[in-house]
Amino acid sequence: MKRIVIIGAGFAGLAAAKALKHADTDVVVIDGANHNLFQPLLYQVATTVLSPAQIASPIRGLLKNQRNTSVRVPSFDSANNAPRTSTIWSAGVSSSGTRYSVGPRASSLAPGTSSS
């Protein structure tokens, strides 16, 4: 079966994963966080107008009805177009962590942005 790797579970990554809901392929979503956060509303959480649960949702919960989709939470390390692999880093029991590759048939890079 084909595998599609989506790096990032922000709005673009989640939209790509949801668009592939009925595709005949395995979809792997990789994101360093286990939640999706709507940052424009963070100030309302700080002022107690909203609760944190109202602006952050677990990624697995957002994609729970998709049988062809799995979520991984390690850090993304690199993408190499020549052998078509994505290297991800998972902090395990060792202090150095573990590096392993996911070989997709196609990939979507949607890592998002970081705020200052």
Sequence and secondary structure as in RCSB ss.txt:
>XXXX:A:sequence
MKRIVIIGAGFAGLAAAKALKHADTDVVVIDGANHNLFQPLLYQVATTVLSPAQIASPIRGLLKNQRNTSVRVPS
FDSANNAPRTSTIWSAGVSSSGTRYSVGPRASSLAPGTSSS
>XXXX:A:secstr
  EEEEE  SHHHHHHHHHTTTSSSEEEEE SSSEEE GGGHHHHHTTSS GGGTEEEHHHHTTT TTEEEE SE
EEEEETTTTEEEEEE  SSTT EEEEE  SEEEE       
